[in-house]
Amino acid sequence: MKTDRIERVVRLSRNRLVCTVAACLMAYVVACLLGRDIAPAPDEADLIHIGQMIAVFCLPVMIMVA
């Protein structure tokens, strides 16, 4: 009985970790796609900086969605 409860807690913790990682990856992908669509900058460094700003902004939202 007690081992079932422990297994459920471990599984829940593992699922939370997986969801957090998935949310971070989704935020990164969204940032890359938005950065390429929003700012067709001639300089690749500017595009990377814009994508990173979008990723930082979207990360809490993506974590809450996941």
C-alpha positions in Angstrom: 0.0 0.0 0.0 2.7 2.4 1.0 4.8 1.5 -2.1 1.9 2.3 -4.4 1.8 5.8 -2.9 5.5 6.3 -3.3 5.4 5.1 -6.9 2.6 7.6 -7.6 4.6 10.4 -6.1 7.7 9.5 -8.1 5.7 9.2 -11.3 4.1 12.6 -10.7 7.5 14.2 -10.0 8.8 12.6 -13.2 5.8 13.9 -15.2 6.3 17.4 -13.9 10.0 17.3 -14.9 9.1 16.0 -18.4 6.4 18.7 -18.8 8.9 21.4 -17.8 11.5 20.3 -20.2 8.9 20.1 -23.0 7.7 23.6 -22.2 11.3 24.9 -22.4 11.7 23.2 -25.8 8.4 24.6 -27.1 9.4 28.1 -25.9 12.7 27.8 -27.7 11.1 26.6 -30.9 8.4 29.4 -30.8 11.1 31.9 -30.2 13.1 30.7 -33.2 10.1 30.7 -35.5 8.9 34.1 -34.3 12.3 35.6 -34.6 12.7 34.5 -38.2 9.2 35.8 -39.1 9.2 39.1 -37.2 12.7 40.3 -37.8 14.2 39.5 -41.2 17.5 41.2 -40.1 20.5 41.1 -42.3 22.7 40.3 -39.3 22.3 36.9 -37.8 23.4 38.1 -34.4 20.5 40.5 -34.2 18.1 37.6 -35.1 19.6 35.5 -32.3 19.2 38.2 -29.7 15.5 38.8 -30.7 14.8 35.1 -30.5 16.4 34.9 -27.1 14.3 37.8 -25.8 11.2 36.1 -27.1 12.2 32.8 -25.5 12.7 34.5 -22.1 9.4 36.3 -22.4 7.4 33.2 -23.5 9.0 30.7 -21.1 6.7 31.3 -18.2 3.7 31.2 -20.4 4.7 27.9 -22.1 5.4 26.3 -18.7 1.9 27.3 -17.5 0.4 25.9 -20.7 2.2 22.6 -20.4 
